[in-house]
Amino acid sequence: MTFLVNQGKEAMGRPRTTMITRNMATDAALAVIDAEGLENFSLNSVARVMNVKAPSLHYYFSDKAELLAEVARTILAETPFHDELSGDWEEWTIDLCIATRRALLATPMPHHLSCSFFPGTCCSTPTSIR
């Protein structure tokens, strides 16, 4: 089998270093939602921000819903939680609920969508994005 050489130019192909990570795509998705709103969110818009092609994102996410689920997990993961808890479980629960609410309100992502993709429910795709 013969391969054509690109007249002294390096052949195009898969880069030797990773251009995309799951975290980078999630951060880019948050940036797109913040800048353009959820109604303009797409894998193409995330890819454009990352300067890659949309099919490259499918290595990490099967579809838009899975990426949005990861965005929701990221938002919730930033909820402050203290290992050293004082008081009783009722206080802990109330504190965690308040911290979660604040984390959700601090993002431009619509809260109903954040709750739709709450960890543990990522497999149930809301009809609004199907």
DAWO-V289309 format. One record per residue. N is the residue number from 1. PHI is phi as a letter, one per 20 degrees, with the letter a starting at -180 (none if undefined). OMEGA is omega in radians with two decimals (999 if undefined). Layout:
n | phi | omega
N | PHI | OMEGA
N | PHI | OMEGA
This chain:
n | phi | omega
1 | none | -3.12
2 | d | 3.09
3 | d | 3.11
4 | e | 3.09
5 | e | -3.04
6 | e | 3.10
7 | l | 3.08
8 | n | 3.11
9 | e | 3.09
10 | f | -3.12
11 | f | 3.10
12 | f | 3.13
13 | r | 3.13
14 | f | 3.14
15 | f | -3.13
16 | f | 3.12
17 | d | -3.13
18 | f | 3.12
19 | e | -3.06
20 | c | 2.94
21 | c | 3.11
22 | g | 3.13
23 | f | 3.12
24 | f | 3.14
25 | f | 3.11
26 | f | 3.10
27 | f | 3.11
28 | f | 3.10
29 | f | 3.08
30 | f | 3.13
31 | f | 3.11
32 | f | 3.13
33 | f | 3.13
34 | f | -3.05
35 | e | -2.98
36 | d | -3.10
37 | n | -3.10
38 | f | -3.12
39 | f | 3.11
40 | d | -3.12
41 | f | 3.06
42 | b | 3.06
43 | f | 3.10
44 | f | -3.14
45 | f | 3.09
46 | f | 3.13
47 | f | 3.13
48 | f | 3.12
49 | f | -3.10
50 | e | -3.11
51 | m | 3.06
52 | c | 3.08
53 | e | -3.10
54 | g | 3.13
55 | g | 3.09
56 | f | -3.14
57 | f | -3.12
58 | f | 3.03
59 | f | -3.08
60 | d | -3.06
61 | c | -3.11
62 | f | -3.13
63 | a | -3.13
64 | g | -3.12
65 | f | 3.14
66 | f | 3.09
67 | f | 3.10
68 | f | 3.07
69 | f | 3.11
70 | f | 3.07
71 | f | 3.13
72 | f | 3.10
73 | f | -3.14
74 | f | 3.11
75 | f | -3.11
76 | f | 3.12
77 | f | 3.13
78 | e | 3.08
79 | f | -3.13
80 | f | 3.10
81 | c | -3.07
82 | e | 3.11
83 | f | -3.13
84 | e | -3.09
85 | e | 3.05
86 | d | -3.10
87 | n | -3.10
88 | d | -3.06
89 | f | 3.13
90 | f | 3.09
91 | f | 3.13
92 | f | -3.12
93 | f | 3.13
94 | f | 3.12
95 | f | 3.14
96 | f | 3.10
97 | f | 3.12
98 | f | 3.13
99 | f | 3.12
100 | f | 3.11
101 | f | 3.12
102 | f | 3.12
103 | f | 3.12
104 | f | -3.14
105 | f | -3.12
106 | f | -3.12
107 | d | 3.10
108 | e | -3.12
109 | f | 3.13
110 | g | -3.01
111 | f | 3.11
112 | f | 3.12
113 | f | 3.07
114 | g | 3.14
115 | f | 3.09
116 | f | -3.12
117 | d | 3.08
118 | g | -3.13
119 | g | -3.10
120 | o | 3.11
121 | d | -3.03
122 | f | -3.13
123 | e | 3.12
124 | e | -3.10
125 | e | 3.08
126 | f | -3.11
127 | f | -3.10
128 | f | -3.13
129 | d | 3.12
130 | f | 999
